[in-house]
Amino acid sequence: MVNQYTRIMNNIDTTKLSDEELAFLSLRHKDVFEELVKRFQNRIYNFILRYCSGSNELAQDLAQEVFVKAYFALSQFKPERKFSTWIFTLARNHTIDESRKKKLKYTSLDEPVLEATVASKLANPHQELEQKDKEQVMKKAINKLDKPYREVIILFYLQQFSYQEIADILKKPLGTIKSQLNRAKDALKIILLEYKEALL
């Protein structure tokens, strides 16, 4: 029976399975979990790196710890949930816990990719500025946002989660998430206008 199961698994192309299917199979076949790690390791690492202060090495360590925790907690994963929201919830909670233990501070979001992504999706009130000036202004504006607003900006624009998925990750009502994101966008626009006026 074991050999038959192994033969079946060897013939399955795990790259074509959904995240949820891989999570279910990983309960019986630990090698399958490696495909999930491949799919999410960069996203989880980047999320942690932007979420708390520290070196690349610290973010890598925390990311590895998240995957270890995820593997041993797979039995708690509910199939009706998306695996992505589940593991990002683990990543967020683990990062917050470790930040408190190590007394780390939340980092400034100093990633051009984030600034460019947000800038491309928000009405841009500083269109007249040169590109590198835009990036600097956007970086400063994002850094001035309160943590809850920065958090939803990261999850919505950079990680491209839906409102409901963000609500699941942050354990907040859907209406609260929509309200926070709208307020975050409004706050960004106001800050950007202030920067624009200061440069005129």
PyMOL commands that set and color helices and strands:
alter all, ss='L'
color gray80, all
select helices_A, chain A and resi 2-10+14-16+19-26+30-51+56-72+74-76+83-102+112-121+131-144+147-158+163-170+174-199
alter helices_A, ss='H'
color red, helices_A
deselect
rebuild
show_as cartoon
